[in-house]
Amino acid sequence: MPVAAGVPPIHFGVHELRTGSPEGARADFEQMLAQLASATNPNVRMIAANPGDWGIDAFAGDLGGAITVWQSKYFMPKTTTGQSDQIRHSLANALKAAAANGHTITLWILCIPSSMDGPAAKWWDGWKKRQEKAHGLVIELWDETTLVKKLQSPEGDQVRRAYYEVFTPAALVQEQMRLVLDVEEDKAAALDSALFVRQMTEAGHVELDSAKRQFFNADLVAREVAHKSVPAEVAALSSADASLHGVWEMQFNECSSEGTLPALHGRVWREVRSEHDKLPKALRLEVTHSWGLVHRLVDNRRAGWVTHWRQIASGHADG
């Protein structure tokens, strides 16, 4: 019989599996790196983009003096010379921001979840020496091998457990889907003044209880994501919104050209059901939530159910 030994293996592709997209994976990997850096270095912080991030994903030190910078690049499944320009630009942007904002980078650490191939490793070794000499700083590489070693160290063990230890088979994911909650009577009544209800009424819909329940549950998801501010979940919600907005727009344009706008709502709902399984798994959505996200698009004045939906939205007073 095979016998398990040691700790579970670490595979950095799990970031994309967990978030459902390359964009989500990059944000999730960056968050992990900040926590790993913090496990072994005091006072590690991240920089929020507003609109730029000063070329810093995470740093330790004083932004009025000398700092160590961790730069995350989610290159998978390997790193090649095709990514060398991105690495060059990252360091150049960090040095430019440092000169402009009055701090000095003494150590710059590139963090990648893969290994470099032969040509990339040769390029890195030469480029690293030239940059260290030109700018008077130290450059390090935390690649796949180094990251695994740090995550399996006593200091990095909690980060490893948080990001890599638990594997959930697809069958269990279904069991962990979100509950679909009922809407209390007072909350349902309050939604009577909502824009998405007004749009449905204009389109001739009479029964609206299920629509209110869909909106209510989707709004709970969106509020939870905003409150927690986990980058991967924020990115996942943005991706889901974009996908569903595209579904509505395509159906709206087709119905408008065909003169079948009364059928728009039903056609969108059928398309959303088909699209549901492709939405980011990080959100753990039921179909009810996906339909509710479309209602949120309508309520946020980005979609509607009648030809003059923009006119209705512009004249609607928020409740």
Stockholm file with secondary structure:
# STOCKHOLM 1.0

chainA/1-319         MPVAAGVPPIHFGVHELRTGSPEGARADFEQMLAQLASATNPNVRMIAANPGDWGIDAFAGDLGGAITVWQSKYFMPKTTTGQSDQIRHSLANALKAAAANGHTITLWILCIPSSMDGPAAKWWDGWKKRQEKAHGLVIELWDETTLVKKLQSPEGDQVRRAYYEVFTPAALVQEQMRLVLDVEEDKAAALDSALFVRQMTEAGHVELDSAKRQFFNADLVAREVAHKSVPAEVAALSSADASLHGVWEMQFNECSSEGTLPALHGRVWREVRSEHDKLPKALRLEVTHSWGLVHRLVDNRRAGWVTHWRQIASGHADG
#=GR chainA/1-319 SS CCCCCSSCCCCTTHHHHHHSSHHHHHHHHHHHHHHHHHHHSTTEEECCCSSCCTTCSEEEECTTSEEEEEEECCCCSCBCGGGHHHHHHHHHHHHHHHHHHTCEEEEEEEECSSCBCHHHHHHHHHHHHHHHHHHTCEEEEECHHHHHHHHTSTTTHHHHIIIIICCCCHHHHHHTCCCCCCCCHHHHHHGGGSHHHHHHHHTTCCCCHHHHHHHHHHHHHHHHHHHHCCHHHHHHHHHHHHHHHHHHHHHHHHHHHHTCGGGHHHHHHHHHHHHGGGSCGGGCCCHHHHHHHHHHHHHTTSCCSSTTHHHHHHHCCCC
#=GC SS_cons         CCCCCSSCCCCTTHHHHHHSSHHHHHHHHHHHHHHHHHHHSTTEEECCCSSCCTTCSEEEECTTSEEEEEEECCCCSCBCGGGHHHHHHHHHHHHHHHHHHTCEEEEEEEECSSCBCHHHHHHHHHHHHHHHHHHTCEEEEECHHHHHHHHTSTTTHHHHIIIIICCCCHHHHHHTCCCCCCCCHHHHHHGGGSHHHHHHHHTTCCCCHHHHHHHHHHHHHHHHHHHHCCHHHHHHHHHHHHHHHHHHHHHHHHHHHHTCGGGHHHHHHHHHHHHGGGSCGGGCCCHHHHHHHHHHHHHTTSCCSSTTHHHHHHHCCCC
//
